[in-house]
Amino acid sequence: MNSHPVLIVLAIAVAAPLLAEIPIGVRLPVVVLEMVLGIIAGPQVLGLATAEGLLGWLGGKLGLAALFFMAGMELDLERVRGRPLTLAIRGWILSLVLGLVVAAVLYVLPIVHSPMMVGLALSTTALGTLLPILRDAGQLETEFGRLVLAAGGVGEFGPVVMVSLVLTGQYSEWLKIGLMLTFVAIAFAAARIALGARPPRVLELLTRTMESSSQLPVRLSLLLLAVFVVLSENFGFELIPGAFAAGMVVGLASRGEAGKPLRHKVEAVCFGFLVPFFFVTSGIKFDLATLLHSAQAMLLLPAFLILLFIVRGCPGGSRHVVCAAVPDVRRCSAVQDRSICTQCTNLTNLNTLTLDHSTHGKDL
């Protein structure tokens, strides 16, 4: 077992999009197939690979960083600011309140031992999982896509920031707030430099090396990703804020027609190679045996899925909220239907928050 784990993951990465093309009446997202095939290849079923060593690092760190790097590149604040962002913030706050109330009730029963973590988990959104699905469906440039990107961005990073500030004990509260503000200031300064500092000689060098074997602009983008991830982790946060901030900086620097070649090459590296490692290894790490051998877990799973759908789905699926951002009444119902379907993908983000939570030594 685990003799050629990278080969197995790459084979699954090729098989998943091919299986998605099979006409069965419904098109399954490639990321779902990657996770399912990862479960089958993992130690719980066929035992062909385990998420350890190199594979664990490629999937658990590099693949996750690449996924949120691409999410940062896709999130154009000019497209989501205003009404979509306002609705996203209001919706997440409402979800957080509902989640904490539900978690408090479960704690009193008692069913859970960490109500704060459960409340945050119920209020989260899987922006990283939504991004490739929206891209493949051609929805990123639509009104629906802007709504989902705004809601996903707030619903993803609100819980991550809360986990970093509330549930980590590495620094004092005031020091954690100061480090967060410092990190935001560094990201903002890098964004300003990316937008304003464009010396002709530097631009000429980057343009000339774009088509050479050095691929200097691509290497600079990946270096920026590594720098921000290391900076984020050294500040006591998870890698997600760092990867997302690096993606936003590269996205700002490469916007417009002149930046399309760089964006296409970075997308090829991330979505073609790195991101599949995250989804496949997430399936490989899925503890299917524990789930199947625990009657309580089997009962709690559908209960938590329903709670997640209600807590995060109700604010996002409200006809009033969605239609307020999509004034065309004729398209309102269609957008609302898709927004409700979108809530189902929130479930996959529990994996990321649970892993983060286990890192801090907590028990749900």
Buried (B, 14 or more C-beta within 10 A) or exposed (E): EBEEBEEBBBBBBEEBEEBBEEEEEEEEBBBBBBBBBBBBBBBBBEEBBBBBEEBBBBBBBBBBBBBBBBBBBBBBEEBBEEBBBBBBBEBBBBBBBBBBBBBBEBBEEEBBEBBBBBBBBBBBBBBBBBBBBBBBBEBBEBBBBBBBBBBBBBBBBBBBBBBBBEBBEEBEEEEBEEBBEEBEEBBEEBBEEBEEEEEEEEEEEBBEBBEEEEBBBBEBBBEBBBBBBEBBBEBBBBBBBBBBBBBBBBBBBBBEEEBEBBBEBBBEBBBEBBBBBBBBBBBBBBEBEEEEEEEEEEEBEEEBBEBBBBBBBBBBBBEEBBBEBBEEEEBBEEBBEBBBEBBEBBBBBBBBBBBBBEEEEBEB
